[in-house]
Amino acid sequence: MTREFPQEPLSEVFCCGSARLRILARQGDPGLAEVYVGEFDGRPFSRVEFVDGLDSRLPREEKWIINVSTQAGCPIGCLFCDAGGGFQGNLGIDEMLAQVLYMAGRHPSHVKTCAKLKIHFARMGEPALNDAVPDAISRLPDLIDNPGFWCCLATTAPAGREAWFERLLNVKEAYFRGRFQFQFSVNTTDDAERARLMPARLWGLENIARYGERFHRPGDRRVVLNFALASGIPFDLDRIRGVFDPRAFALKLTPLNPTRRGALSGLRTIFRDAHNDAAAERIFDELSESGYDFIISVGDGREDAIGSNCGQAVLRASLLQ
């Protein structure tokens, strides 16, 4: 969202089954991440984002990330995310798969040969509120000709969606055993703060722990608990130890991405790298002795310049009209 990466208007149409996807804009760096804005016929003014992404340390043939939206807008309204507001409903199976196949068609030679192709259901929207998501995931093996590709999904763990989570577990077991990266976006260990940051009815940490222990089977990756660390927001490792089994769960710490909504909410990240904040240093020291596998995930700084955080490209496209 800077002058370095202007948003380029596009006019393309891509069809997948019953879905007709109109590509409206693109912005970013093809060597790191390009964010696309589109809308579907029958959903006027209901825009979605999807991302063609890379790991800046690796070429596309080694790692490639396709990040898709599951809803038009998002009903959760997290205080740090620009995707909230203006919720226009769930996307259908073909509408989600259209995003995947459009991106796959941009680099067809890599679809079969990429060593680690990851399809993320983690862009705009809360996947667990869309009944079509498990069905879309189950269709991926027939559409992506790469037996080693991974499915990834991130959720805030909405309450009342137990049947959806059961379906997801069954789909993972049937199609992606050992190749499913599952993440709970927890963000704080304090229940009141969690409800404030993510203002929706959510599972408590104990419910997350019970489900995660069932989801994680021998050969699977550990279920990830993600914490986007913000100044003044509690992160209590003792609470984590008391609830989550390190044999089934790993911890992931990320900066709180700079978003318009986060700034308006007064939220500020406590770190941009591993050595510039005393609070972050304390947490890193504790984690090293915790017994948990943990990841410190600080993205390439150009991603902020691109505006590759959820909702930013749609917001910018609306402002430029």
Secondary structure by P-SEA (a helix, b strand, c coil): ccccccbbbbbbbbbcccbbbbbcccccccccbbbbbbcccccccbbbbbbbccccccccccbbbbbbbcccccccccccccccccccccccaaaaaaaaaaaaaacccccccccbbbbbcccccccccccaaaaaaaacccccccccbbbbbbccccccaaaaaaaaaaaaaacccccbbbbbccccccaaaaaaacccccccaaaaaaaaaaacccccccccccccccccbbbbaaaaaaccccccbbbbbbcccccaaaaaaccccccccccccaaaaaaaaaaaacccccccccccccccccccccaaaaaaaaaac
